[in-house]
């Protein structure tokens, strides 16, 4: 299973990193971010100890996915 990681600068100015379990979910979020006029990038890897993010959410986890609302960050 590959890692599908999206990083974007939220409307709040925070750096947000989301990790998805599949490409369709990543592409859906990426499309919404771009529609909101925000810049995003796909990352090949992300490490919580070495990479920077104000918010990291593992969207593969159903609890994280249920608690995170992308619209709040756009």
Phi, psi and omega in degrees: 000131180277168176258130180242101191238130180239131176240135176212158177266113183290165178301333179283349183094353179286146172273119183248132176238127179239133177247128184247159179274352180202159181296320180301321179293319178297314182297324178296315179292319180298320178297316180296319179298314180294321178298331179278359179082017180258153180268143179221165175212147175271135180252138177286336181204160176209134180233121182302330182281332189243338181259155184258135173203141174282332179216127174239130177230128176270096185286357174285337179275121183302327179292317177296314181299322180290330183273340186263128176242108182305323182300332178293340185254357183265000000 
